[in-house]
Amino acid sequence: MLEKRIRNKNLLKKVVAPEVAAGAIKDGMNIGTAGGILPSGPRMFFKALAERAKKGEIKEVNIWSVALLSNEIDGLLAETGMLKRRFGSIWDNTIRKGINTGKIQSNDLRVEMFSHYLRSKTIGKLNVSVIEAIGITEEGHIVPPPGLVELPNQVEAADIVIVEINSTIPAEIEGICDVYVAKNPPHQEVIPFNRLSDRIGTPYIPAGEGKITYIIESNLPEVHPPVLPISEESKVMADLLLSFLREEVKQGKMPPNLLPLACGIGNVSDAVMKLLAKSEFENLEVFSPLIGDGVFELIDAGKCNIATAPGILVSNEVWKRFCDNIEEYKKKVIVRSVDVSHDPGIIKRLGCIVLNNALEVDIYGHVNSTHIGGTLLVNGVGGGGVYAANGYLSIFLTNSTGKGGNVSSVVPMVAHVDHTEHSVDVIITEQGLADVRGLSPVERAEKIIANCAHPDYRPLLTDYLERARKLGGHEPHILDEAFSFYTRLKKTGTMKES
């Protein structure tokens, strides 16, 4: 099988056991990686590396990846205690615990800047890139599966390149990727991308015989997230969003087929896609940080002409359907590197409708997407920031309450800010929708409290706003009480007043 996947026969001599490739890693090295089908990845290599740690042969490494990695990589390395630093968003509970207890250093780097950091060595030198692949071309270039993210930049930047060829990924997927690698400033070229169907790069990651250090084989099946039932709250939010978009079209603010959707993944996103699939909207386009189950439902319904993202994160059911109809899906799906998918200019030029999840919002429209109570990291902001700041329409969605109603998702002041009010156009909860475009801070607060806050918390929030206004200011606050919802939760187990 491996001989068929490696079309450059000179590279067969670089095929080694995972243990041999893992032996190239030294203490303190910076290792870049990503999942071919997110959040999988080159797991054979990292299993061998973890065994070295268990034997005491290696004590610490740093992992660089803007991609989500499975517990067979992030979790495994965290369990061994060898993971010193993790750049990028996370998925696994073990590494999350390590970060939140201070055992693992973490920085949720901006996705759109990560490739630049790799090329310029701003955050250090990337020593090793370990990537999952479908195969290798006659010229020695790497054929990526549909999880490209920043892998082309990793290969370019790393001294050691280890390719893990996974034979369970169908070889027919080759060609779905469009690999474009940007240059460093100054005088960086404008990326020649105007339509979602444009192909501006190559179907492979440029490498060559001399760039690849080791090749290892994997037959581990890909990891897929479970299918979760869509909640009633998500259905309500999806319905509110579609009603809003219909009104935007009616008023001439966007075309009848909308603008490219940047929908991401998750319960609400899937609910929106399901509703769109049954709606009157036709000829839709998706330009997104990730392609999930909902986008494939849109494609299957004949509603989506083209969908493009740096990676695919789908359930086992959708992955099987994809593999059974690869050639048809390749006409509709293009996987791109983050140099294109997260370029601010492209997002702005396309005029994306951006859907982002929020943990909580405050009355003035600042959004916390990443840290519970302002302190505990959940996953990371990923590419949400660049999409929110540069999209034509930036929409944030969240349930109005959590923890059985004891936590309000609308608070006087969020304890951590990922997105300021300057990047927020619309906020939606199952209670309602607040279009805050063009409003002053106090006007925003009145609308968010009235439309989005849960009825149990509206009186508290209204009282806070009214008393804050008496103190004056453009964005009024009572600093002694701004975090009172959090302190009350900590003391009593609820944000409600006794």
Legacy VTK file of the C-alpha trace (Angstrom):
# vtk DataFile Version 3.0
C-alpha trace
ASCII
DATASET POLYDATA
POINTS 498 float
0.000 0.000 0.000
2.738 2.467 0.955
4.598 1.913 -2.335
1.479 3.006 -4.221
1.171 6.137 -2.110
4.834 7.163 -2.567
5.146 7.891 -6.277
8.736 9.149 -5.935
10.537 5.825 -5.495
13.744 7.486 -4.265
11.848 8.386 -1.110
11.063 4.771 -0.241
14.466 4.600 1.434
13.243 7.225 3.917
10.434 4.995 5.190
11.136 4.129 8.835
9.350 2.846 11.924
7.607 5.515 14.046
10.170 4.888 16.797
13.016 5.871 14.474
11.314 9.122 13.449
10.470 9.938 17.077
14.133 9.415 17.906
14.967 12.618 16.011
13.240 14.722 18.667
15.411 16.395 21.293
14.417 18.152 24.515
12.951 21.618 24.037
12.228 21.241 20.318
9.329 23.116 18.727
7.129 20.660 16.815
4.468 21.746 14.339
1.606 19.469 13.361
-2.046 19.360 12.300
-4.789 16.858 11.658
-5.476 15.703 8.131
-9.144 15.208 8.942
-9.501 17.437 11.980
-8.924 16.634 14.812
-6.966 13.492 13.877
-3.352 13.845 12.807
-0.071 11.897 12.706
-0.871 9.750 15.742
1.614 6.922 15.094
4.474 9.388 15.466
3.147 10.926 18.665
2.438 7.532 20.226
6.114 6.674 19.676
7.182 10.049 21.067
5.037 9.532 24.172
6.691 6.141 24.745
10.081 7.870 24.743
8.791 10.259 27.402
7.501 7.390 29.533
10.973 5.829 29.417
12.552 9.112 30.492
14.358 9.584 27.177
12.817 13.004 26.581
11.428 15.481 29.084
9.761 18.379 27.273
8.608 19.580 23.857
6.478 22.429 22.528
3.592 21.891 20.095
2.703 24.536 17.524
-0.601 24.130 15.693
-3.597 26.325 14.980
-5.543 23.129 14.259
-7.572 21.163 16.773
-5.753 17.973 17.770
-7.242 14.782 19.195
-6.599 13.358 22.645
-4.265 10.890 20.917
-1.889 13.815 20.390
-2.656 16.692 22.776
-4.064 14.483 25.516
-1.362 11.850 25.229
1.481 14.365 25.400
-0.162 16.181 28.310
-0.559 12.915 30.237
3.148 12.131 29.945
4.039 15.549 31.355
6.337 16.288 28.406
4.232 19.088 26.916
5.727 22.393 28.029
4.002 24.839 25.667
1.062 24.659 23.284
0.418 27.336 20.671
-3.071 27.406 19.146
-6.599 26.325 20.034
-7.267 23.129 21.976
-9.834 20.326 21.964
-8.747 17.853 24.626
-9.761 17.895 28.310
-6.379 16.714 29.618
-4.447 19.537 27.996
-7.178 21.984 29.029
-6.664 20.964 32.654
-2.887 21.301 32.270
-3.242 24.815 30.868
-5.736 25.958 33.492
-3.562 24.664 36.347
-0.479 26.382 34.936
1.419 23.175 34.149
1.318 23.852 30.403
2.011 27.294 28.946
-0.423 28.290 26.221
-0.983 31.110 23.765
-4.025 31.095 21.522
-2.241 32.768 18.630
-4.108 34.617 15.905
-4.596 32.171 13.046
-4.067 34.823 10.389
-0.674 35.704 11.873
0.609 32.211 12.618
2.039 31.574 9.160
3.882 34.891 9.335
5.259 33.945 12.755
6.548 30.675 11.293
8.261 32.361 8.359
9.709 35.278 10.317
10.688 33.261 13.433
8.942 35.917 15.535
8.082 33.385 18.244
11.118 31.187 17.694
12.325 28.580 15.239
10.119 25.652 14.226
12.422 22.643 14.432
10.152 19.849 13.240
6.968 19.519 11.195
5.050 16.252 11.519
2.177 16.036 9.089
-0.447 13.544 8.052
-0.623 12.944 4.303
-2.334 10.922 1.601
0.845 10.354 -0.373
3.845 11.871 -2.137
4.040 12.961 -5.782
6.633 12.001 -8.383
8.493 15.241 -7.620
8.557 14.577 -3.888
5.775 16.989 -2.964
3.326 16.119 -0.185
-0.305 15.298 -1.015
-2.387 16.594 1.907
-5.749 15.293 3.065
-8.577 17.799 3.653
-6.991 19.406 6.702
-4.476 21.902 5.356
-4.444 24.785 7.875
-0.829 26.106 8.165
0.937 22.886 7.082
2.534 24.409 3.933
4.197 27.060 6.093
5.332 24.445 8.602
7.026 22.414 5.877
8.724 25.533 4.549
9.946 26.616 8.008
11.016 23.326 9.621
14.465 21.720 9.458
13.053 18.222 9.966
9.924 17.149 8.059
8.264 13.874 9.016
5.408 12.651 6.809
2.920 10.129 8.195
0.993 8.580 5.311
-2.411 7.332 6.429
-3.658 4.574 4.147
-7.203 4.755 5.563
-7.733 8.141 3.883
-8.897 7.499 0.301
-6.246 8.382 -2.277
-9.001 9.818 -4.473
-9.183 12.863 -2.183
-6.024 14.147 -3.878
-6.798 17.415 -5.634
-9.280 18.784 -3.118
-6.628 21.125 -1.686
-5.456 24.409 -3.158
-2.100 25.222 -1.563
-0.968 28.842 -1.598
1.941 30.138 0.488
2.145 33.892 1.065
5.340 35.902 1.255
6.650 37.955 4.175
6.304 41.757 4.408
7.334 44.286 3.278
5.677 44.630 -0.136
3.715 41.423 0.329
1.849 40.564 -2.844
-1.936 40.896 -2.939
-3.374 37.373 -2.927
-5.037 36.920 -6.360
-8.302 35.558 -4.990
-11.701 37.026 -5.900
-14.190 34.160 -6.229
-14.660 31.148 -3.992
-14.140 28.812 -6.940
-10.718 30.339 -7.762
-7.756 27.967 -7.550
-4.557 29.947 -7.141
-2.050 27.375 -5.895
-1.074 23.732 -6.233
-2.847 20.496 -5.185
0.198 19.525 -3.119
2.438 20.998 -0.406
5.742 21.991 -2.057
8.576 19.945 -0.571
10.904 17.946 -2.822
13.070 14.917 -2.050
15.592 16.840 0.000
13.020 18.423 2.311
11.492 15.197 3.630
13.472 13.602 6.461
11.381 10.545 7.351
8.227 8.803 6.166
6.146 6.563 8.401
2.991 4.557 7.726
-0.307 4.701 9.556
-3.486 2.691 9.200
-5.299 4.301 12.125
-8.878 5.286 11.253
-9.684 8.967 11.419
-11.190 10.465 14.578
-14.599 12.120 14.209
-16.703 14.054 16.716
-20.038 12.512 17.743
-23.296 13.781 16.276
-25.107 15.811 18.921
-28.856 16.461 18.731
-29.692 20.043 17.874
-31.111 21.781 20.936
-34.404 23.656 20.955
-32.508 26.845 21.807
-30.310 26.407 18.719
-33.384 25.922 16.533
-34.892 29.151 17.871
-31.657 31.089 17.252
-31.419 29.686 13.720
-34.987 30.774 13.011
-34.289 34.268 14.356
-31.195 34.529 12.171
-32.965 33.473 8.980
-35.791 35.938 9.612
-33.182 38.660 10.063
-31.360 37.707 6.840
-34.626 37.729 4.903
-35.237 41.284 6.103
-31.686 42.301 5.109
-32.335 40.989 1.582
-35.733 42.698 1.461
-34.106 46.031 2.364
-31.447 45.592 -0.322
-28.547 45.226 2.115
-27.409 41.959 0.533
-28.190 39.941 -2.618
-30.969 37.312 -2.820
-28.429 34.488 -2.449
-26.921 36.258 0.573
-23.143 36.693 0.893
-20.538 33.986 1.610
-21.308 32.292 4.919
-18.561 31.904 7.509
-20.429 29.477 9.709
-17.852 27.416 11.603
-19.031 24.330 13.489
-21.269 23.515 16.424
-24.883 23.064 17.424
-26.127 26.482 16.351
-24.231 26.416 13.065
-25.696 23.015 12.193
-29.174 24.298 13.068
-28.685 27.285 10.752
-27.460 25.074 7.903
-30.405 22.680 8.321
-32.837 25.575 8.152
-31.079 27.092 5.136
-31.211 23.709 3.386
-35.020 23.844 3.599
-35.320 27.564 2.893
-35.965 29.573 -0.267
-32.308 30.648 -0.492
-30.389 29.243 -3.484
-26.825 29.338 -4.865
-25.250 29.860 -1.453
-21.496 30.000 -0.858
-19.457 29.101 2.217
-16.084 30.674 3.080
-15.438 29.465 6.584
-12.796 28.630 9.235
-14.080 25.031 9.161
-16.513 22.872 7.212
-18.799 20.784 9.419
-21.802 18.490 9.033
-24.191 21.372 8.395
-22.349 22.553 5.290
-22.504 19.078 3.761
-26.240 19.029 4.440
-26.468 22.304 2.529
-24.478 20.821 -0.371
-26.582 17.643 -0.411
-29.749 19.740 -0.574
-28.422 21.433 -3.727
-28.352 24.820 -2.015
-24.585 25.415 -1.888
-22.504 26.022 -5.020
-19.087 26.071 -3.354
-17.649 25.654 0.146
-14.072 26.394 1.095
-12.141 26.239 4.384
-8.716 25.192 5.722
-10.132 21.999 7.195
-13.024 19.579 7.512
-14.430 18.515 10.894
-17.345 16.135 10.404
-19.060 13.210 12.075
-18.344 9.606 11.102
-21.633 9.442 9.192
-20.842 12.483 7.040
-17.235 11.340 6.512
-18.486 8.003 5.143
-20.877 9.821 2.826
-18.030 12.066 1.701
-15.747 9.101 0.958
-18.501 7.337 -0.994
-19.003 10.393 -3.235
-15.559 11.979 -3.349
-15.574 13.058 -6.987
-18.919 14.834 -6.640
-17.915 16.611 -3.432
-14.602 17.707 -4.967
-16.666 19.810 -7.391
-18.137 21.718 -4.452
-15.433 21.680 -1.747
-11.972 23.275 -1.803
-9.587 23.067 1.155
-7.194 26.018 1.421
-4.280 27.031 3.613
-4.852 29.697 6.277
-2.856 32.210 4.216
-6.011 32.439 2.076
-8.856 31.336 4.350
-7.922 33.771 7.137
-6.625 36.687 5.096
-8.347 39.872 6.377
-8.444 41.435 2.918
-10.123 38.417 1.340
-12.715 38.136 4.124
-13.545 41.822 3.698
-13.553 41.664 -0.105
-15.935 38.689 -0.170
-18.238 40.372 2.354
-18.717 37.358 4.604
-21.684 36.809 6.907
-19.847 35.651 10.020
-21.398 33.397 12.668
-19.428 33.002 15.894
-20.272 31.272 19.160
-19.949 33.237 22.387
-19.617 32.096 25.975
-21.052 35.401 27.153
-21.560 39.010 26.149
-21.821 42.141 28.226
-24.456 44.824 28.013
-22.275 46.952 25.727
-21.579 44.176 23.233
-18.098 42.998 24.205
-17.769 39.227 23.728
-15.960 36.525 25.683
-15.583 33.384 23.561
-12.809 31.560 25.363
-12.502 31.891 29.149
-15.101 30.771 31.698
-15.362 33.421 34.378
-12.590 35.266 32.593
-9.940 32.794 33.786
-10.449 29.196 32.616
-9.630 28.470 28.956
-12.202 26.386 27.083
-10.955 25.975 23.490
-9.571 29.204 22.096
-10.628 31.996 19.773
-9.065 30.363 16.706
-9.882 32.285 13.552
-13.031 33.865 14.951
-11.329 37.186 15.575
-10.196 37.926 12.032
-13.581 36.906 10.618
-15.527 39.013 13.126
-13.355 42.084 12.556
-13.409 41.927 8.752
-16.738 40.347 7.828
-19.594 42.315 6.269
-21.915 41.165 9.037
-20.572 39.860 12.369
-23.086 37.807 14.366
-22.569 36.215 17.791
-24.848 33.505 19.162
-25.218 32.040 22.650
-27.856 30.603 24.960
-29.096 33.285 27.352
-28.287 31.128 30.390
-26.205 28.132 31.418
-25.882 25.759 34.372
-29.620 25.278 34.716
-30.314 29.000 34.663
-27.779 29.860 37.365
-25.413 31.587 34.933
-26.448 34.517 32.765
-24.745 34.805 29.380
-25.423 38.548 29.455
-23.440 40.295 32.213
-22.630 43.925 33.106
-18.985 43.534 32.026
-17.300 40.421 30.645
-14.230 39.381 32.631
-12.344 38.480 29.440
-12.684 40.162 26.033
-11.985 38.339 22.766
-14.072 40.614 20.534
-14.713 44.269 21.339
-17.989 45.992 20.474
-16.293 47.276 17.298
-16.418 43.743 15.841
-20.002 42.943 16.873
-23.020 43.751 14.683
-25.694 41.352 15.910
-26.194 39.284 19.074
-28.669 36.391 19.174
-29.908 34.253 22.056
-33.012 32.081 22.208
-34.700 35.130 23.805
-34.265 37.335 20.754
-31.991 39.283 18.413
-30.225 42.596 18.987
-29.010 44.474 15.907
-26.560 46.928 17.485
-25.136 48.469 14.312
-24.805 52.238 14.595
-25.974 52.409 18.209
-24.301 54.246 21.076
-23.110 52.163 24.060
-26.211 52.936 26.151
-28.513 52.223 23.199
-26.711 48.916 22.685
-27.125 48.039 26.345
-30.851 48.777 26.320
-31.367 46.620 23.240
-29.194 43.697 24.391
-30.895 43.593 27.805
-34.401 43.828 26.311
-33.887 41.369 23.453
-31.182 38.907 24.507
-31.021 38.624 28.299
-33.079 35.972 30.085
-36.151 37.384 31.914
-34.674 36.208 35.231
-31.736 38.595 34.760
-33.290 41.565 32.943
-34.278 43.433 36.123
-30.753 43.071 37.565
-29.121 44.245 34.345
-31.569 47.119 33.880
-31.008 48.264 37.461
-27.231 48.175 36.948
-27.475 50.193 33.727
-29.767 52.833 35.224
-27.551 53.360 38.268
-24.405 53.403 36.086
-25.925 56.088 33.850
-26.314 58.376 36.843
-22.527 58.268 37.271
-22.100 59.462 33.684
-19.657 58.496 30.988
-19.859 57.351 27.383
-19.954 53.677 28.414
-21.235 53.914 31.997
-20.060 51.423 34.613
-20.095 51.007 38.371
-16.595 49.618 38.749
-17.252 48.238 42.239
-20.124 46.158 40.824
-19.055 45.457 37.229
-18.078 41.860 38.083
-20.799 41.330 40.681
-22.459 38.546 38.673
-19.233 36.504 38.870
-18.621 37.146 42.565
-22.227 36.260 43.397
-21.908 33.018 41.424
-18.748 32.109 43.306
-20.327 32.803 46.707
-23.819 31.389 46.198
-23.672 29.120 43.133
-25.938 31.381 41.095
-25.817 34.805 39.449
-29.358 35.460 40.662
-29.910 37.611 43.714
-31.288 35.840 46.781
LINES 1 499
498 0 1 2 3 4 5 6 7 8 9 10 11 12 13 14 15 16 17 18 19 20 21 22 23 24 25 26 27 28 29 30 31 32 33 34 35 36 37 38 39 40 41 42 43 44 45 46 47 48 49 50 51 52 53 54 55 56 57 58 59 60 61 62 63 64 65 66 67 68 69 70 71 72 73 74 75 76 77 78 79 80 81 82 83 84 85 86 87 88 89 90 91 92 93 94 95 96 97 98 99 100 101 102 103 104 105 106 107 108 109 110 111 112 113 114 115 116 117 118 119 120 121 122 123 124 125 126 127 128 129 130 131 132 133 134 135 136 137 138 139 140 141 142 143 144 145 146 147 148 149 150 151 152 153 154 155 156 157 158 159 160 161 162 163 164 165 166 167 168 169 170 171 172 173 174 175 176 177 178 179 180 181 182 183 184 185 186 187 188 189 190 191 192 193 194 195 196 197 198 199 200 201 202 203 204 205 206 207 208 209 210 211 212 213 214 215 216 217 218 219 220 221 222 223 224 225 226 227 228 229 230 231 232 233 234 235 236 237 238 239 240 241 242 243 244 245 246 247 248 249 250 251 252 253 254 255 256 257 258 259 260 261 262 263 264 265 266 267 268 269 270 271 272 273 274 275 276 277 278 279 280 281 282 283 284 285 286 287 288 289 290 291 292 293 294 295 296 297 298 299 300 301 302 303 304 305 306 307 308 309 310 311 312 313 314 315 316 317 318 319 320 321 322 323 324 325 326 327 328 329 330 331 332 333 334 335 336 337 338 339 340 341 342 343 344 345 346 347 348 349 350 351 352 353 354 355 356 357 358 359 360 361 362 363 364 365 366 367 368 369 370 371 372 373 374 375 376 377 378 379 380 381 382 383 384 385 386 387 388 389 390 391 392 393 394 395 396 397 398 399 400 401 402 403 404 405 406 407 408 409 410 411 412 413 414 415 416 417 418 419 420 421 422 423 424 425 426 427 428 429 430 431 432 433 434 435 436 437 438 439 440 441 442 443 444 445 446 447 448 449 450 451 452 453 454 455 456 457 458 459 460 461 462 463 464 465 466 467 468 469 470 471 472 473 474 475 476 477 478 479 480 481 482 483 484 485 486 487 488 489 490 491 492 493 494 495 496 497
